[in-house]
Amino acid sequence: MSETFERYFVPQPSKFPILGAAALLLFGSGAAMWVNKVGAGPWIFFCGIAILIYMLFGWFGQVVRESEGGLYGRQVGKSFRWSMGWFIFSEVMFFAAFFGALFYVRVLALPALSTGENEALLWQGFSGAWPSSGPRVADAFTPMGAWGIPAINTLILLSSGATLTWAHYGLLKGKRSQLKLGLLVTILLGAIFLSLQAYEYTHAYAELNLRLDSGIYGSTFYLLTGFHGLHVTVGAIMLTVMLFRSIAGHFTPEHHFGFEAAAWYWHFVDVVWLFLFVVVYWL
Amino acid sequence: MTALTHDRIGAHPPHEHAHGPTGLMRWVTTTNHKDIGTMYLIFSFIMFLSGGVMALTIRAELFKPGLQVVEPEFFNQLTTMHGLVMVFGAIMPAFVGFANWMIPLMIGASDMAFARMNNWSFWLLPPAAILLLGSFFVPGGATAAGWTLYAPLSVQMGMGMDLAIFAIHIMGVSSIMGAINIVVTILNMRAPGMNMMRMPLFCWTWLITAYLLIAVMPVLAGAVTMILTDRHFGTSFFNAAGGGDPVMYQHIFWFFGHPEVYIMILPAFGIVSQIIPTFSRKPLFGYASMVYATASIAILSFTVWAHHMFTTGMPAVGQLFFMYATMLIAVPTGVKVFNWVATMWRGSLSFETPMLWATGFIFVFTMGGFTGLICAIAPIDIQLQDTYYVVAHFHYVLVAGSLFALFAGAYYWLPKWTGHMPNEFIGKLHFWCSMVFFNITFFPMHFLGLAGMPRRIPDYALQFADFNAMASIGAFGFGLSQLIFLVAVVKCIRGGKQAAAQSWEGAEGLEWTVPSPAPHHTFEDAPVLART
């Protein structure tokens, strides 16, 4: 065999990983101190966040420069694709834990609490019907309806998936303005989604008395939608970076993994939302 | 099997041999898979000694009935932290260290697919260890909820619990990045001609382990996040008064926890599957069936989690399902054990230190497998739940399984790492001391468990005194024996018989085609394997 193979890119030593490690040490210890109201907790926590942001900027900046410098061959591109795919799968499993909790409570825990010995001896008169804040969290609350803001948000996220694909087509066909406009619209739709979510939360606290401590309904509602919102935020930041990179003239129709990765991530948060809409808001 | 030709493409670029920082900064900033592998191995050994000191304190307390060495509360912290440190600090990072060192060498890759991220995966571990071990010194001490961190205990602990939660988050990030790196390296970086079904079995077992890690570490992150919000933000996931359920924690935890035990044993299977053919001077018997058996174990591991929960309340149908699913795992595991034995059958065997450990592994690990089968039977498990029988069982698979395989692998590849052959006398002394003291420590625990001694208790009834004294003596012997390993490794680094590229007579595979010690950069141009 006398084929020639291009060498795989192996980066030079880097200071960014140790910065990231220091950031997470401060983040973790600061958060643990903060939740226990110990001394400088929040300061240490935000110090960690600041270092983390600096590290991410530096690290991704270097990756972008290496990519634009043509250091990444086809094989490196393939590595990036595999890794992003499996990273998204790990995110799916993170959400699966919370969806699993929701299903477990609705199918097993609440029926068990409201029937048989549990009902007779411990929680008399507890119906266990969903939505429930459990037998002993007294404050009444109104559950979040599906057909107001959540339905609008579903439309917004679905359209944002379409505008992103339109931007991708623009990139593939070399229509740069379509790419930039598509990205901009997608980011704006994401921002509207997040604002509506924020409004929904204030509405829930102020008028529905639906709070994080409203029993299991409040727990699952806020953690599922909250982690989803966090992922939308991250996705929107990724898309914003891609927008700036597009403006700076990065990406070619053949070579644009950064854009693709952000797009995959965005579609992933879309799909999570569809599940959320059906099982958290609707059913 | 692997005839090699190096296909050099032109001269080396000039920057290639101008290495980066030196001294400490070399290790801090390195992107070299061998450096990172070494750091993983050193880190895991330090954690192994820390967890070992905790274990010996536990055994000192249990040497005789009554309370003499530590307070009961501190005893609970020790059992908890011993588990967390050994699982997340010692066993898992040690296997990742092997993966880092050996996988690129075995598949003919120049490095891991993401060399910078690889560095981050490692350097996240010391911060996690600082949070975890530091939790001993905060008010209230470390978490004492058991390594499983069951609610509602874990919802009630002090600040040490929060530190443990964040440590687990950071270790999870490290594991997921490490696992993605390994998957991508194996799928994308194999030298031309290295088909999947030609890969050394160690790579296969790690590939499958990495998938398990990607699938379950996020679930653990979710579980401890729910504990965190239950503790501080008023949620009711594990609080029945709010409609939640503490048993739900166990389900989520063990959905992670059972695949986790295979995460700790599958790479061990891989190491043993490398060593036994070498010293039998025969190819591995049933290579393909080994691959399929590994995959079957991994898939089944997602369907057996509630066998950890037979006494926590479950419909009989559930108990039956989890019982039979668990027993099914004995089939692919049996395939593996029989294949190892069949590989040795009529081989021209020699018992150098790595082979001793691997053979010892088969004996003692199989015992742990059998007691696992016994624990899987729901009506028996209801008697054995939370007794020392369970402690004996999982130490037979984790110490005699994972740890013995790690030692086997260390002695096997030390020549490649250091360039010197390990001293056979010291290695064998380490093996025999470990083997004897291991069994003195843990075999009596079967009897204690069958007689009803509960685990995680600092005091016990007089009838258990003799076996406990025996176990404690064995534990101190086992602990001291591990210092022999330290001597063996240090001696091997500093000198000894020069190792050839193919350090062991029957050793096959790409890693034995590079010089010993392996140069800083290997396979920068992919080797081309002859077609078979």
Chai-1 contact restraints between the chains, C-beta under 6 A:
chainA,res_idxA,chainB,res_idxB,connection_type,confidence,min_distance_angstrom,max_distance_angstrom,comment,restraint_id
A,M1,B,V528,contact,1.0,0.0,6.0,A-B,restraint_1
A,T4,B,I9,contact,1.0,0.0,6.0,A-B,restraint_2
A,F5,B,A526,contact,1.0,0.0,6.0,A-B,restraint_3
A,Y8,B,S110,contact,1.0,0.0,6.0,A-B,restraint_4
A,V10,B,S110,contact,1.0,0.0,6.0,A-B,restraint_5
A,V10,B,D111,contact,1.0,0.0,6.0,A-B,restraint_6
A,V10,B,A115,contact,1.0,0.0,6.0,A-B,restraint_7
A,P11,B,T31,contact,1.0,0.0,6.0,A-B,restraint_8
A,P11,B,A115,contact,1.0,0.0,6.0,A-B,restraint_9
A,P11,B,R116,contact,1.0,0.0,6.0,A-B,restraint_10
A,Q12,B,G20,contact,1.0,0.0,6.0,A-B,restraint_11
A,P13,B,G20,contact,1.0,0.0,6.0,A-B,restraint_12
A,P13,B,P21,contact,1.0,0.0,6.0,A-B,restraint_13
A,P13,B,T29,contact,1.0,0.0,6.0,A-B,restraint_14
A,P13,B,T30,contact,1.0,0.0,6.0,A-B,restraint_15
A,P13,B,T31,contact,1.0,0.0,6.0,A-B,restraint_16
A,S14,B,T29,contact,1.0,0.0,6.0,A-B,restraint_17
A,S14,B,R116,contact,1.0,0.0,6.0,A-B,restraint_18
A,K15,B,T29,contact,1.0,0.0,6.0,A-B,restraint_19
A,P17,B,N119,contact,1.0,0.0,6.0,A-B,restraint_20
A,P17,B,W120,contact,1.0,0.0,6.0,A-B,restraint_21
A,P17,B,W123,contact,1.0,0.0,6.0,A-B,restraint_22
A,I18,B,V28,contact,1.0,0.0,6.0,A-B,restraint_23
A,I18,B,W123,contact,1.0,0.0,6.0,A-B,restraint_24
A,G20,B,W120,contact,1.0,0.0,6.0,A-B,restraint_25
A,A21,B,W123,contact,1.0,0.0,6.0,A-B,restraint_26
A,A21,B,L124,contact,1.0,0.0,6.0,A-B,restraint_27
A,A21,B,P127,contact,1.0,0.0,6.0,A-B,restraint_28
A,L24,B,P127,contact,1.0,0.0,6.0,A-B,restraint_29
A,L24,B,I170,contact,1.0,0.0,6.0,A-B,restraint_30
A,L25,B,P127,contact,1.0,0.0,6.0,A-B,restraint_31
A,G28,B,L131,contact,1.0,0.0,6.0,A-B,restraint_32
A,G28,B,F166,contact,1.0,0.0,6.0,A-B,restraint_33
A,G28,B,I170,contact,1.0,0.0,6.0,A-B,restraint_34
A,A31,B,F166,contact,1.0,0.0,6.0,A-B,restraint_35
A,A32,B,D162,contact,1.0,0.0,6.0,A-B,restraint_36
A,A32,B,L163,contact,1.0,0.0,6.0,A-B,restraint_37
A,A32,B,F166,contact,1.0,0.0,6.0,A-B,restraint_38
A,V35,B,D162,contact,1.0,0.0,6.0,A-B,restraint_39
A,V35,B,H232,contact,1.0,0.0,6.0,A-B,restraint_40
A,N36,B,M159,contact,1.0,0.0,6.0,A-B,restraint_41
A,K78,B,N188,contact,1.0,0.0,6.0,A-B,restraint_42
A,S79,B,A113,contact,1.0,0.0,6.0,A-B,restraint_43
A,S79,B,V184,contact,1.0,0.0,6.0,A-B,restraint_44
A,S79,B,N188,contact,1.0,0.0,6.0,A-B,restraint_45
A,W82,B,V184,contact,1.0,0.0,6.0,A-B,restraint_46
A,W82,B,L187,contact,1.0,0.0,6.0,A-B,restraint_47
A,S83,B,I180,contact,1.0,0.0,6.0,A-B,restraint_48
A,S83,B,V184,contact,1.0,0.0,6.0,A-B,restraint_49
A,W86,B,I180,contact,1.0,0.0,6.0,A-B,restraint_50
A,W86,B,V183,contact,1.0,0.0,6.0,A-B,restraint_51
A,W86,B,I214,contact,1.0,0.0,6.0,A-B,restraint_52
A,S90,B,I176,contact,1.0,0.0,6.0,A-B,restraint_53
A,S90,B,I214,contact,1.0,0.0,6.0,A-B,restraint_54
A,S90,B,P218,contact,1.0,0.0,6.0,A-B,restraint_55
A,M93,B,A215,contact,1.0,0.0,6.0,A-B,restraint_56
A,M93,B,P218,contact,1.0,0.0,6.0,A-B,restraint_57
A,M93,B,V219,contact,1.0,0.0,6.0,A-B,restraint_58
A,F94,B,P218,contact,1.0,0.0,6.0,A-B,restraint_59
A,F94,B,G222,contact,1.0,0.0,6.0,A-B,restraint_60
A,A97,B,V219,contact,1.0,0.0,6.0,A-B,restraint_61
A,A97,B,G222,contact,1.0,0.0,6.0,A-B,restraint_62
A,A97,B,I252,contact,1.0,0.0,6.0,A-B,restraint_63
A,F98,B,G222,contact,1.0,0.0,6.0,A-B,restraint_64
A,Y104,B,M248,contact,1.0,0.0,6.0,A-B,restraint_65
A,A109,B,D245,contact,1.0,0.0,6.0,A-B,restraint_66
A,L110,B,G243,contact,1.0,0.0,6.0,A-B,restraint_67
A,S132,B,G243,contact,1.0,0.0,6.0,A-B,restraint_68
A,G134,B,S236,contact,1.0,0.0,6.0,A-B,restraint_69
A,G134,B,A241,contact,1.0,0.0,6.0,A-B,restraint_70
A,G134,B,G242,contact,1.0,0.0,6.0,A-B,restraint_71
A,G134,B,G243,contact,1.0,0.0,6.0,A-B,restraint_72
A,R136,B,A241,contact,1.0,0.0,6.0,A-B,restraint_73
A,V137,B,G242,contact,1.0,0.0,6.0,A-B,restraint_74
A,L212,B,F233,contact,1.0,0.0,6.0,A-B,restraint_75
A,L212,B,G234,contact,1.0,0.0,6.0,A-B,restraint_76
A,D213,B,G234,contact,1.0,0.0,6.0,A-B,restraint_77
A,G215,B,S236,contact,1.0,0.0,6.0,A-B,restraint_78
A,G215,B,G242,contact,1.0,0.0,6.0,A-B,restraint_79
A,G215,B,G243,contact,1.0,0.0,6.0,A-B,restraint_80
A,I216,B,S236,contact,1.0,0.0,6.0,A-B,restraint_81
A,I216,B,G242,contact,1.0,0.0,6.0,A-B,restraint_82
A,I216,B,G243,contact,1.0,0.0,6.0,A-B,restraint_83
A,I216,B,G244,contact,1.0,0.0,6.0,A-B,restraint_84
A,S219,B,T235,contact,1.0,0.0,6.0,A-B,restraint_85
A,S219,B,S236,contact,1.0,0.0,6.0,A-B,restraint_86
A,S219,B,F237,contact,1.0,0.0,6.0,A-B,restraint_87
